[in-house]
Amino acid sequence: MIIRTLFTAVLSVVMGFGAVQVAAAQSSSGSGVSMRTLLQRGFEIKAAAPNGSQYVVFLQKGKAAYACEFKTLTSSRCGAINSESE
């Protein structure tokens, strides 16, 4: 229930300001975690919001949560949005 409230709050901020800065964001082309990797690990997409010409997608598995910024279909930047994810 807390994670759902967190997603609602984050989604409201994204919709209100139209931008998200993900802490510790990593590029899927670099050494960080990608959306593809998170999906393969069993994370589920819980919400998505437009961010200009891009989308921000929120993923969750248990108490762990990530936000991923879609640049293109094959390129994303993902970062943990809670301490359970690290």
N, C-alpha and C positions, 0 to 999 in steps of 0.2 A: 504494500500500500504506500509506503514511503517513497519507493522508486517511482511509482505512478505519479505521485504528487510532484516529485522532482522533475519528471519528464514534462508534466503540464506547465510547471514554472519556467523551465528552460525553453519550451516551445513558445510560451508567451513572450519571453524576451526576444527570441529569434524573430517572431512575427512583428513585434513592436519596433525593433531597431534594424532588422534586416541584415544583421551581421553576427557572426559568432567567432570568437577567438578561442580555439581549443587549447587548453594547457597541455604542454608536452606533445604537440601534434607532430606526427611523423608522416613522411611521404611514402606511398606504396612503392615507389621506385627506389627508395633508400633502405635503410636497415630497420625501419620501424614496423609496426603492425599495420596490416592493410585490412580493408573491409572483407576482402576475400578470405583472409586468414581467420578473421573473427567468425565469419559464417561457417567456415570449415570446423571451427572449434565448438560449434553449437550455439552461438549467439543468435538471437532472434531480433528482427527489425521491429521496433515498437512504435516509431513515429518518424515522419519526414516533414521537412519544412523548406520552402524556397528561400534562397539566400542570393538575391540578384539573379544571375544566369546559372547559378549552381544550386545544389540541394544539400541540406544538412540532414543526415540520417542518424537516428538514435538506436543503439543496439543494447540488448540486455541478456544476461545469462545469470540466473540466481540474483545475487546482490551486486554483481559486477556490471558496470554500465560504461559505454563508449559513445562518443559522438564522432561521426565521420563526415567530412566535407567532400562531396563528389565534384571533381573537376571535369572529368570525362568518364565515359563508361569503364575505362580501364585504369583510371588514376584517381586515388582518393587519399585524404589525410585523415588519420584517426588519432584520437587521444582519449585517455581515461578521464571520466568526469566524476569519479569517486575513488576513495582509497581502497575499496574492495577489488578494483580492477588491476592494481599494480602488483 
